[in-house]
């Protein structure tokens, strides 16, 4: 198996069952570790987690039955109860009230340049995986995800890409899980298909999705469990962190301070530079000028939460070229590796 900066690149192809089986077989140990980690984070009795898992299984089956089939096959190949994987795929919904800061996303208006930092638990730096998945029609998805979770940050062979920001809410989040929507977005062959997927998904989650395509067309949509609202782009770019911009919904003060500081710094970097290319995006994602609330965040303890949180990886995508530029961890001196959607990955200097 190929690794990029120590992160496995899992390849899978064919039917949903074949894809799920291949992923489950190749990431069996990581999936087991994920279940252990999220068992602690959920902090709920197993019967309660499984009850929620069954609810979300029904939601997934109705929205994207192929992904339900993939999850079940993955669980079988990984030798785990399928209910754990349905729970993992609804992890954002099960944690929707959690007030912790994670992720800074940017898309330059009218360009194919899109990316983000993924900030979450320190343990995920050693568990996260890259996946390149080709369905039976030849449509390919390249993404960064957590083992056992079928959708996250990435792009597809049609030149569509998606980024994710967690948004906390006290509303019920009982709809189609965020990570299922993310993967289904990446199944779209064109913008019309994408809009249909978003419309069908409804509002039952709390998250911000920043979506763009190779032509520079974009959509930034905030979900709060009850509503879905479009947030208009800024003058040069769309930037988003972890508080609501399209509504006056409030988040916890400690989260808002961090999220607003990162957003303000990202906007300042966008406005003060004339650049809108891949290297400028990488520079924004590497910024540590605000020592208290850096965009590229070292791991640190979060009050009222077990474990350290920081930037697990940075992703900068060129959707026109079908490229993902990836950097593991939060060291700004580390070069990005370049992964072509259909080619062997290379580092920024062209080496393996």
C-alpha positions as CSV (number, residue, x, y, z in Angstrom):
1,X,0.0,0.0,0.0
2,X,1.3,3.5,-1.0
3,X,1.7,6.0,1.9
4,X,1.9,9.8,1.5
5,X,3.8,11.3,4.4
6,X,3.0,8.2,6.4
7,X,-0.8,8.3,5.6
8,X,-2.1,5.2,3.7
9,X,-3.6,5.7,0.3
10,X,-6.3,3.1,0.0
11,X,-7.5,2.1,-3.5
12,X,-10.9,0.6,-4.1
13,X,-13.0,0.0,-7.2
14,X,-16.2,-1.6,-8.5
15,X,-19.6,-2.2,-6.9
16,X,-20.5,-0.7,-3.6
17,X,-20.0,-4.0,-1.9
18,X,-16.6,-4.5,-3.6
19,X,-15.5,-0.9,-2.6
20,X,-16.6,-1.4,1.0
21,X,-14.9,-4.8,1.3
22,X,-11.6,-3.5,-0.1
23,X,-11.6,-0.5,2.3
24,X,-12.6,-2.6,5.3
25,X,-9.9,-5.2,4.5
26,X,-7.2,-2.6,4.0
27,X,-8.1,-0.5,7.1
28,X,-9.2,-3.1,9.5
29,X,-6.8,-2.1,12.3
30,X,-7.5,1.7,11.9
31,X,-11.3,1.0,12.0
32,X,-10.9,-0.9,15.2
33,X,-8.9,2.0,16.7
34,X,-11.6,4.4,15.5
35,X,-14.3,2.5,17.3
36,X,-12.3,2.6,20.5
37,X,-11.6,6.3,20.2
38,X,-15.2,7.3,19.4
39,X,-16.6,5.0,22.1
40,X,-14.8,7.4,24.6
41,X,-15.9,10.6,22.8
42,X,-19.5,9.6,22.4
43,X,-19.6,8.8,26.2
44,X,-22.9,7.0,25.9
45,X,-23.9,3.4,26.6
46,X,-23.3,1.1,23.7
47,X,-27.1,0.3,23.4
48,X,-27.8,4.0,23.0
49,X,-25.1,4.4,20.3
50,X,-26.5,1.3,18.5
51,X,-30.0,2.7,18.7
52,X,-28.9,5.9,17.1
53,X,-26.9,3.9,14.5
54,X,-30.1,2.1,13.5
55,X,-31.9,5.5,13.1
56,X,-29.1,6.8,10.8
57,X,-28.9,3.5,8.9
58,X,-32.5,4.1,7.8
59,X,-31.7,7.7,6.9
60,X,-28.7,6.6,4.8
61,X,-30.6,3.8,3.2
62,X,-33.3,6.1,2.0
63,X,-30.8,8.8,0.7
64,X,-28.0,6.8,-0.7
65,X,-28.6,3.0,-0.6
66,X,-25.3,2.4,-2.4
67,X,-23.4,3.9,0.5
68,X,-25.4,1.9,3.0
69,X,-24.3,-1.2,1.1
70,X,-20.7,0.0,1.1
71,X,-20.8,0.6,4.9
72,X,-22.2,-2.8,5.6
73,X,-19.6,-4.5,3.4
74,X,-16.8,-2.5,5.0
75,X,-18.0,-3.6,8.5
76,X,-18.1,-7.3,7.4
77,X,-14.5,-7.1,5.9
78,X,-13.2,-5.3,9.0
79,X,-14.9,-7.9,11.3
80,X,-16.9,-5.3,13.3
81,X,-20.6,-4.9,14.1
82,X,-22.1,-2.8,11.3
83,X,-23.8,-0.6,13.8
84,X,-20.5,0.8,14.9
85,X,-19.8,2.0,11.3
86,X,-23.2,3.5,10.9
87,X,-22.5,5.4,14.2
88,X,-19.1,6.5,13.0
89,X,-20.7,7.9,9.8
90,X,-23.1,9.9,12.0
91,X,-20.4,11.0,14.4
92,X,-20.9,14.7,13.6
93,X,-24.7,14.3,14.3
94,X,-23.9,12.5,17.6
95,X,-21.5,15.3,18.6
96,X,-23.5,18.2,17.2
97,X,-23.6,20.2,20.5
98,X,-19.8,20.0,21.0
99,X,-18.3,23.5,21.1
100,X,-14.8,23.0,19.9
101,X,-13.0,24.8,17.1
102,X,-11.8,22.9,14.0
103,X,-11.1,23.7,10.4
104,X,-10.5,26.8,8.2
105,X,-11.8,26.6,4.6
106,X,-11.1,28.9,1.6
107,X,-12.2,29.1,-2.0
108,X,-10.9,31.8,-4.3
109,X,-13.8,33.3,-6.3
110,X,-14.0,32.2,-9.9
111,X,-11.0,29.8,-9.6
112,X,-10.7,26.0,-9.2
113,X,-8.6,26.6,-6.0
114,X,-10.2,25.2,-2.9
115,X,-8.9,23.8,0.4
116,X,-8.8,23.7,4.2
117,X,-7.1,22.7,7.3
118,X,-8.7,19.8,9.1
119,X,-8.5,20.3,12.8
120,X,-9.5,17.6,15.2
121,X,-8.1,15.1,17.7
122,X,-4.4,14.5,17.8
123,X,-4.9,10.8,17.6
124,X,-6.4,11.2,14.2
125,X,-3.1,12.2,12.7
126,X,-2.0,8.6,13.0
127,X,-5.4,7.1,12.0
128,X,-6.6,9.2,9.0
129,X,-6.5,7.7,5.6
130,X,-6.5,8.9,2.0
131,X,-8.9,7.0,-0.4
132,X,-9.1,6.8,-4.1
133,X,-12.4,5.2,-5.1
134,X,-13.5,4.3,-8.6
135,X,-17.1,3.2,-9.1
136,X,-18.3,0.8,-11.8
137,X,-18.8,3.6,-14.3
138,X,-15.2,4.9,-13.9
139,X,-16.1,7.9,-11.8
140,X,-13.3,8.5,-9.3
141,X,-13.3,10.2,-5.9
142,X,-10.1,11.2,-4.0
143,X,-10.5,12.2,-0.4
144,X,-9.1,12.4,3.1
145,X,-11.3,10.7,5.7
146,X,-11.4,8.9,9.0
147,X,-11.3,5.1,8.8
148,X,-14.8,3.6,8.6
149,X,-16.3,7.0,7.4
150,X,-17.3,7.0,3.8
151,X,-17.1,10.7,3.0
152,X,-15.1,13.8,4.0
153,X,-12.8,16.4,2.2
154,X,-11.9,15.8,-1.4
155,X,-12.5,16.1,-5.1
156,X,-13.7,13.9,-8.0
157,X,-12.9,13.2,-11.6
158,X,-15.7,15.6,-12.7
159,X,-13.7,18.5,-11.1
160,X,-16.0,19.0,-8.1
161,X,-14.5,19.4,-4.7
162,X,-15.9,19.9,-1.1
163,X,-14.6,21.1,2.2
164,X,-16.2,20.8,5.7
165,X,-16.5,23.0,8.8
166,X,-18.2,21.7,11.9
167,X,-21.0,24.0,13.2
168,X,-22.4,23.3,16.7
169,X,-26.1,23.5,17.4
170,X,-28.6,22.7,20.1
171,X,-31.2,21.7,17.5
172,X,-31.9,18.0,16.7
173,X,-29.7,16.6,14.0
174,X,-31.5,13.5,12.9
175,X,-31.3,13.7,9.2
176,X,-28.9,12.3,6.6
177,X,-25.5,12.4,8.2
178,X,-23.0,15.0,7.1
179,X,-20.4,12.5,6.0
180,X,-22.9,10.7,3.8
181,X,-23.8,14.0,2.2
182,X,-20.1,14.8,1.6
183,X,-19.5,11.5,-0.2
184,X,-22.7,11.8,-2.2
185,X,-21.7,15.4,-3.3
186,X,-18.5,13.8,-4.7
187,X,-20.6,11.4,-6.7
188,X,-22.0,14.3,-8.8
189,X,-20.9,14.5,-12.4
190,X,-22.0,18.1,-12.9
191,X,-23.4,21.1,-11.0
192,X,-27.0,20.2,-11.7
193,X,-26.6,16.7,-10.1
194,X,-24.8,18.4,-7.2
195,X,-27.7,20.8,-6.6
196,X,-30.2,17.9,-6.7
197,X,-28.1,16.0,-4.0
198,X,-28.1,19.1,-1.7
199,X,-31.8,19.6,-2.1
200,X,-32.6,15.9,-1.4
201,X,-30.3,16.0,1.7
202,X,-32.6,18.3,3.7
203,X,-31.5,20.2,6.8
204,X,-31.0,17.7,9.5
205,X,-27.3,18.2,10.3
206,X,-25.0,21.0,11.6
207,X,-22.2,21.7,9.3
208,X,-20.8,24.1,6.7
209,X,-20.1,22.8,3.2
210,X,-18.0,24.8,0.9
211,X,-18.3,23.3,-2.6
212,X,-16.6,24.4,-5.9
213,X,-15.9,23.1,-9.4
214,X,-13.3,23.4,-12.0
215,X,-14.9,26.4,-13.6
216,X,-14.8,28.4,-10.3
217,X,-18.5,28.0,-9.6
218,X,-19.1,27.6,-5.9
219,X,-21.7,27.2,-3.1
220,X,-21.3,27.8,0.6
221,X,-24.1,26.3,2.6
222,X,-24.7,26.3,6.4
223,X,-26.9,23.7,8.1
224,X,-28.1,24.2,11.6
225,X,-30.3,21.1,12.0
226,X,-33.5,23.1,11.0
227,X,-32.4,25.3,8.2
228,X,-30.0,25.4,5.3
229,X,-28.7,28.8,4.4
230,X,-26.4,30.0,1.6
231,X,-23.6,32.3,2.7
232,X,-22.5,34.7,-0.1
233,X,-18.8,34.9,-1.2
234,X,-16.6,37.7,0.0
235,X,-15.1,40.2,-2.5
236,X,-12.2,37.9,-3.4
237,X,-12.9,34.6,-1.8
238,X,-15.1,32.6,0.5
239,X,-13.6,31.8,3.9
240,X,-15.3,29.9,6.7
241,X,-14.5,28.6,10.1
242,X,-16.7,27.3,12.9
243,X,-19.4,29.9,13.6
244,X,-22.5,30.8,11.6
245,X,-22.2,33.6,9.0
246,X,-25.5,33.3,7.2
247,X,-27.6,33.7,10.3
248,X,-27.4,35.2,13.8
249,X,-27.2,31.9,15.6
250,X,-24.7,32.2,18.5
251,X,-22.0,29.7,19.4
252,X,-20.2,29.3,22.8
253,X,-18.0,32.3,23.6
254,X,-14.8,30.3,23.8
255,X,-15.5,28.8,20.3
256,X,-16.5,32.1,18.8
257,X,-13.3,33.8,20.0
258,X,-11.1,31.2,18.3
259,X,-13.3,30.8,15.2
260,X,-13.7,34.5,14.6
261,X,-9.9,35.1,15.0
262,X,-9.1,32.5,12.4
263,X,-11.7,33.8,10.0
264,X,-10.5,37.4,10.4
265,X,-6.9,36.4,9.8
266,X,-7.8,34.4,6.7
267,X,-9.8,37.3,5.3
268,X,-6.9,39.7,6.0
269,X,-4.5,37.4,4.1
270,X,-6.9,37.1,1.2
271,X,-7.4,40.9,1.0
272,X,-3.7,42.0,1.4
273,X,-2.4,39.7,-1.2
274,X,-3.1,39.8,-4.9
275,X,-2.7,36.0,-5.2
276,X,-5.5,33.5,-5.7
277,X,-3.5,30.5,-6.7
278,X,-2.5,27.2,-5.0
279,X,0.6,28.6,-3.3
280,X,-1.3,31.5,-1.8
281,X,-3.9,29.1,-0.4
282,X,-1.1,27.0,1.1
283,X,0.4,30.1,2.7
284,X,-3.0,30.9,4.3
285,X,-3.4,27.4,5.6
286,X,0.2,27.6,7.0
287,X,-0.3,30.8,8.9
288,X,0.6,31.0,12.6
289,X,0.8,34.8,13.1
290,X,-1.9,34.7,15.8
291,X,-0.2,32.8,18.5
292,X,-3.4,32.4,20.5
293,X,-5.6,31.3,17.6
294,X,-3.5,30.2,14.7
295,X,-4.9,29.0,11.4
296,X,-2.4,26.2,11.4
297,X,-2.9,25.0,15.0
298,X,-0.5,23.0,17.1
299,X,-2.1,20.4,19.3
300,X,-3.3,21.8,22.6
301,X,-5.7,20.8,25.4
302,X,-9.3,22.1,25.0
303,X,-11.2,23.0,28.2
304,X,-14.0,20.7,29.0
305,X,-12.9,18.2,26.4
306,X,-10.8,15.1,26.7
307,X,-7.8,15.1,24.5
308,X,-5.7,17.5,22.5
309,X,-7.0,19.2,19.3
310,X,-5.1,20.9,16.5
311,X,-4.5,20.7,12.8
312,X,-4.3,17.0,11.7
313,X,-3.6,17.9,8.0
314,X,-3.9,20.6,5.3
315,X,-5.5,20.1,1.9
316,X,-5.2,22.4,-1.1
317,X,-7.0,21.3,-4.3
318,X,-6.7,22.4,-7.9
319,X,-10.0,21.1,-9.3
320,X,-9.1,21.9,-12.9
321,X,-6.0,19.8,-12.7
322,X,-7.7,17.2,-10.5
323,X,-5.0,17.5,-7.9
324,X,-5.0,17.3,-4.1
325,X,-2.0,18.8,-2.3
326,X,-1.7,17.2,1.1
327,X,0.4,17.9,4.2
328,X,0.2,15.8,7.3
329,X,0.3,17.4,10.7
330,X,0.8,21.0,11.7
331,X,4.5,21.8,10.9
332,X,4.5,24.7,8.4
333,X,8.0,23.7,7.2
334,X,6.8,20.4,5.8
335,X,6.2,20.4,2.0
336,X,2.8,19.4,0.6
337,X,2.6,16.1,-1.4
338,X,0.7,16.3,-4.7
339,X,-1.8,13.5,-5.5
340,X,-3.2,13.3,-9.0
341,X,-6.7,11.8,-9.0
342,X,-5.5,9.1,-11.5
343,X,-1.7,9.1,-10.9
344,X,1.0,8.1,-8.5
345,X,1.3,10.6,-5.6
346,X,4.4,12.8,-5.5
347,X,5.8,15.4,-3.1
348,X,6.1,19.0,-4.1
349,X,9.5,18.4,-5.6
350,X,8.2,15.6,-7.9
351,X,9.7,12.7,-5.9
352,X,7.9,9.7,-4.6
